[in-house]
Amino acid sequence: MPYGVKQGVKTPGNFTITDMAGLALSGAAGIIAALVTDYQQQGESSALFTINQWFVQFGSLLGFTDIPLWMVVLGMTAVGAGSIFYFQPITRQGAFAQGFGLLAVLMTAIPADLAGGIQGINDSLPGLEPATTREASVQGRIYQASYTTAQYVPAQSQRAAKYDVHLTINFPDGLPANVDTMIRRGSLRGRLHNEDLNQTWNLFRSAGGTVRKQGNSLVIHAGVPARSNEARLWVRVEAEGYAIQVESYQASVGETVEWNVDMTPSSTPLFIQRLGKSYWF
């Protein structure tokens, strides 16, 4: 069907290549505007990061998983540009609104991936009643989070229920602002992932674990649910003034995970760094 016939406004052939290119750019601009709005308002719970995880899962079927965020943005922009051939808007304003609305529908349909809070080493062990709400304090500010006990099969004994993780994040130049302020602004983020269970926890949201500041370091003590005697754990830390750090550690039950992450100072803004990272957890 020739472009424009669906609306019955123009006769076939009246929409030139230049017209359609302008409409496609407007649709793409609508998608970008929606992405920026969602990212600014939702931060790490933005639909953009969840879509990145979906891209990685799909890419793994094709043999590649390291899909950076900029490729997701490019793909969504292409969807906005190409959608004009289905919806056939007749003005650039309509194409922009259509692109913006298309992503708004996706943002509504995609669940936010907030990740649960880190747990204490003794939480959820047999014989203990699991708490539904715990509080943690970082520099005097109280954080509260609810969580559901992770389901797991003990590897050999009750002691195999969790990996005892002692994580020290070193900031050689110190943190540029109060820790609580950085967490609230989204300029300090962190996630801990168990590859064996395919579960992720928020480092700075506590459901029983401890997070404390010690000099130029943040010290975190948490229990990571275990299904096997060994598992590879991943951590990602983002902080304003530093390069994004992604590291892994081979953890074993019965052994304390003494994990040190050294942050590297960087003048590159975080939002630029994030475009080059793959958010698969």
C-alpha positions as CSV (number, residue, x, y, z in Angstrom):
1,M,0.0,0.0,0.0
2,P,1.5,3.4,-1.0
3,Y,2.4,5.7,1.9
4,G,-0.5,8.0,2.8
5,V,-3.3,5.9,1.3
6,K,-4.3,4.6,4.8
7,Q,-5.4,8.1,5.9
8,G,-6.9,9.1,2.6
9,V,-5.3,12.5,2.8
10,K,-2.9,12.4,-0.1
11,T,-3.1,10.5,-3.3
12,P,-0.6,7.7,-3.9
13,G,2.8,9.1,-4.8
14,N,2.4,12.5,-3.1
15,F,4.6,11.5,-0.2
16,T,8.2,11.9,-1.5
17,I,11.3,10.3,-0.1
18,T,12.2,13.6,1.6
19,D,8.7,13.7,3.3
20,M,9.1,10.1,4.6
21,A,12.7,10.8,5.8
22,G,11.5,13.8,7.8
23,L,8.7,11.8,9.3
24,A,11.1,9.0,10.2
25,L,13.5,11.5,11.9
26,S,10.6,12.9,13.9
27,G,9.5,9.4,15.0
28,A,13.1,8.6,16.0
29,A,13.2,12.0,17.9
30,G,10.1,11.0,19.8
31,I,11.6,7.7,20.9
32,I,14.8,9.5,22.1
33,A,12.8,12.1,24.0
34,A,10.9,9.3,25.8
35,L,14.1,7.4,26.5
36,V,15.7,10.5,28.0
37,T,12.6,11.4,30.1
38,D,12.3,7.8,31.4
39,Y,16.0,7.7,32.2
40,Q,16.0,11.0,34.1
41,Q,12.9,10.1,36.1
42,Q,13.5,6.4,36.8
43,G,17.3,6.1,37.0
44,E,18.4,2.5,37.3
45,S,14.8,1.3,37.2
46,S,14.5,2.8,33.7
47,A,13.0,0.6,31.0
48,L,16.2,1.2,29.1
49,F,18.2,-1.1,31.4
50,T,15.6,-3.8,31.3
51,I,15.5,-3.7,27.5
52,N,19.3,-4.0,27.6
53,Q,18.9,-7.3,29.6
54,W,16.4,-8.6,27.0
55,F,18.8,-7.7,24.2
56,V,21.6,-9.6,26.0
57,Q,19.4,-12.7,26.5
58,F,18.3,-12.7,22.9
59,G,22.0,-12.1,21.8
60,S,23.1,-15.1,23.8
61,L,21.0,-17.3,21.5
62,L,23.0,-16.0,18.6
63,G,26.4,-16.3,20.3
64,F,27.1,-12.8,21.6
65,T,26.1,-11.2,24.9
66,D,28.2,-8.1,25.3
67,I,25.7,-5.6,24.0
68,P,26.4,-2.1,25.2
69,L,23.6,0.4,26.1
70,W,24.3,2.6,23.0
71,M,23.3,-0.3,20.7
72,V,20.0,-0.6,22.6
73,V,19.4,3.2,22.1
74,L,20.3,2.8,18.4
75,G,17.9,-0.1,18.1
76,M,15.0,1.7,19.8
77,T,15.7,4.8,17.6
78,A,15.4,2.6,14.5
79,V,12.1,1.2,15.8
80,G,10.8,4.8,16.1
81,A,11.9,5.7,12.6
82,G,10.5,2.5,11.1
83,S,7.2,2.7,12.9
84,I,6.0,5.4,10.6
85,F,5.5,2.9,7.8
86,Y,2.9,1.1,10.0
87,F,1.1,4.0,11.6
88,Q,1.6,6.4,8.7
89,P,1.5,9.8,10.4
90,I,0.9,12.7,8.0
91,T,2.7,15.4,9.9
92,R,6.1,15.6,11.7
93,Q,4.4,16.6,14.9
94,G,2.2,13.5,14.6
95,A,5.3,11.3,13.9
96,F,7.0,12.7,17.0
97,A,4.0,12.1,19.2
98,Q,3.7,8.6,17.8
99,G,7.3,7.8,18.6
100,F,7.0,9.2,22.1
101,G,3.8,7.3,22.7
102,L,5.2,4.0,21.4
103,L,8.0,4.0,24.0
104,A,5.6,5.2,26.7
105,V,3.5,2.0,26.1
106,L,6.7,-0.1,26.3
107,M,7.7,1.7,29.6
108,T,4.3,0.9,31.0
109,A,4.5,-2.8,30.0
110,I,8.1,-3.4,31.1
111,P,8.5,-4.1,34.9
112,A,11.1,-2.1,36.8
113,D,14.2,-4.1,37.8
114,L,14.9,-2.6,41.2
115,A,16.7,-5.7,42.5
116,G,16.3,-6.8,46.1
117,G,18.3,-5.6,49.1
118,I,21.5,-7.4,50.2
119,Q,20.8,-9.9,53.0
120,G,22.6,-10.6,56.3
121,I,24.7,-13.7,56.5
122,N,22.3,-15.4,59.0
123,D,19.0,-14.3,57.3
124,S,16.9,-17.2,56.0
125,L,18.8,-20.0,57.7
126,P,16.7,-22.9,58.9
127,G,15.3,-22.4,62.4
128,L,15.2,-18.6,62.0
129,E,12.0,-16.7,61.1
130,P,12.7,-14.6,58.0
131,A,12.0,-10.9,58.5
132,T,9.9,-9.1,55.9
133,T,11.3,-5.7,56.6
134,R,14.8,-4.7,57.7
135,E,16.5,-1.3,58.2
136,A,20.0,-0.3,57.4
137,S,21.8,3.0,58.1
138,V,24.4,4.7,55.9
139,Q,25.8,7.9,57.6
140,G,22.8,8.3,59.8
141,R,20.1,7.9,57.1
142,I,17.7,5.0,57.5
143,Y,16.9,2.8,54.5
144,Q,14.0,0.3,54.7
145,A,13.3,-2.5,52.3
146,S,11.1,-5.5,52.0
147,Y,12.2,-8.7,50.5
148,T,11.2,-12.3,50.0
149,T,13.6,-15.1,51.0
150,A,15.3,-16.5,48.0
151,Q,14.5,-20.2,47.2
152,Y,17.5,-22.4,47.2
153,V,18.6,-26.0,47.8
154,P,21.4,-26.3,50.4
155,A,24.6,-27.8,48.8
156,Q,25.6,-30.0,51.6
157,S,24.6,-28.6,54.9
158,Q,22.9,-25.6,56.6
159,R,26.3,-23.7,56.4
160,A,26.1,-24.0,52.6
161,A,23.1,-21.7,52.5
162,K,25.0,-18.6,51.7
163,Y,28.3,-17.2,50.6
164,D,29.8,-14.9,53.3
165,V,30.8,-11.8,51.3
166,H,33.0,-9.1,52.7
167,L,33.2,-6.5,50.0
168,T,35.4,-3.4,50.3
169,I,35.0,-0.7,47.6
170,N,38.0,1.7,47.6
171,F,37.6,5.3,46.4
172,P,41.2,6.7,46.3
173,D,40.0,10.3,45.8
174,G,37.1,9.9,48.2
175,L,33.5,10.4,47.4
176,P,32.5,13.8,45.9
177,A,29.4,14.1,48.1
178,N,27.6,12.6,51.1
179,V,26.9,8.9,50.4
180,D,23.1,9.2,51.1
181,T,22.9,12.2,48.7
182,M,24.7,10.2,46.0
183,I,22.5,7.2,46.4
184,R,19.4,9.4,46.2
185,R,20.6,11.3,43.1
186,G,21.7,8.0,41.4
187,S,25.4,9.0,41.2
188,L,26.3,6.0,43.4
189,R,24.9,2.6,42.3
190,G,25.9,-0.9,42.8
191,R,24.7,-4.4,42.1
192,L,25.8,-7.9,43.1
193,H,24.9,-10.9,40.9
194,N,25.1,-14.6,41.5
195,E,25.6,-16.2,38.1
196,D,24.6,-19.7,39.3
197,L,21.2,-18.5,40.6
198,N,20.8,-15.7,38.0
199,Q,19.8,-13.4,40.9
200,T,20.8,-9.8,41.5
201,W,20.9,-7.7,44.6
202,N,21.2,-3.9,45.1
203,L,24.4,-3.2,47.1
204,F,23.1,0.0,48.7
205,R,19.7,-1.3,49.6
206,S,19.9,-3.5,52.7
207,A,17.5,-6.2,53.8
208,G,19.8,-7.4,56.6
209,G,23.3,-6.9,55.3
210,T,25.5,-4.0,56.5
211,V,26.9,-1.1,54.6
212,R,29.3,1.3,56.3
213,K,31.7,4.1,55.3
214,Q,35.3,3.6,56.5
215,G,37.7,6.4,55.4
216,N,37.7,6.4,51.6
217,S,36.1,3.0,51.4
218,L,32.6,1.5,51.6
219,V,32.5,-1.8,53.5
220,I,29.7,-4.2,52.8
221,H,29.0,-7.5,54.6
222,A,26.3,-9.6,53.1
223,G,25.1,-13.2,52.7
224,V,24.6,-14.3,49.1
225,P,22.1,-17.2,48.7
226,A,23.9,-20.3,47.4
227,R,22.7,-23.3,45.4
228,S,26.1,-24.9,44.7
229,N,29.3,-25.3,46.6
230,E,30.9,-22.8,44.1
231,A,29.5,-19.9,42.1
232,R,30.8,-16.9,40.2
233,L,29.7,-13.6,41.7
234,W,29.7,-10.4,39.8
235,V,29.7,-6.8,41.1
236,R,29.1,-3.5,39.3
237,V,29.8,-0.2,41.0
238,E,29.1,3.2,39.5
239,A,30.2,6.4,41.3
240,E,30.4,10.0,40.1
241,G,34.1,10.9,39.5
242,Y,35.1,7.3,38.9
243,A,35.1,4.8,36.0
244,I,32.4,2.1,36.2
245,Q,33.9,-1.0,37.6
246,V,32.6,-4.6,36.8
247,E,34.4,-7.5,38.4
248,S,33.8,-11.1,39.2
249,Y,34.9,-13.5,42.0
250,Q,34.7,-17.3,42.3
251,A,33.1,-17.9,45.7
252,S,33.0,-21.1,47.7
253,V,30.8,-22.0,50.6
254,G,32.5,-22.2,53.9
255,E,35.1,-19.7,52.9
256,T,34.9,-15.9,53.5
257,V,34.8,-13.9,50.3
258,E,37.3,-11.2,50.9
259,W,36.7,-9.0,47.9
260,N,38.4,-5.7,47.2
261,V,37.2,-3.4,44.4
262,D,39.5,-0.5,43.6
263,M,37.8,2.3,41.7
264,T,39.7,4.3,39.1
265,P,39.2,8.1,39.0
266,S,37.7,9.4,35.7
267,S,36.5,12.7,34.4
268,T,34.1,11.1,31.9
269,P,30.4,11.7,33.0
270,L,28.6,8.7,34.2
271,F,25.9,8.8,31.5
272,I,28.5,8.7,28.8
273,Q,30.2,5.7,30.5
274,R,26.9,3.9,30.9
275,L,26.3,4.0,27.1
276,G,29.4,1.9,26.6
277,K,28.4,-0.8,29.2
278,S,26.3,-3.9,28.9
279,Y,23.6,-4.0,31.6
280,W,23.0,-7.7,31.7
281,F,22.5,-7.8,35.5
